[in-house]
Amino acid sequence: MDVTAQTRFVRLSPLKARDLARRIQGRPVAEALDITGFSDRKAGRLLGKTLKSAIANAENNAKLSVDDLIVKRAVVDEGPKIKRHWPRARGGVRPVRRRMAHLTVVLSDGENHVE
């Protein structure tokens, strides 16, 4: 059974979080928590929170055992951009796009239930 948790509109560039999301994919939950917990990056903290939320969803809503869970998918999608301007020389201006991301973590217990 699959359990999902999402964190949306995070002020983080998706490019900076995707490599960490790829690193935790396919690993057991305890190992993925270690990876995100020991990462010094902002993406590690935010992915860790989303992962803990997915674990809580699996425990409380789906009544799954935490020891059997693996990270099936960890996806960082692009969110909306906040558009700003930055002053340049001689009265000019350049656009600045402040990026946002949507984090999605899908946990699985390893069993395929067909309903």
Secondary structure, DSSP 8 states (H G I E B T S, - for coil): -EEEEEEEEESS-HHHHHHHHHHHTTSBHHHHHHHHHS--SHHHHHHHHHHHHHHHHHHHTS---GGG-EEEEEEEEEEEEEEEEEE-GGG-EEEEEEEEEEEEEEEE-S-----
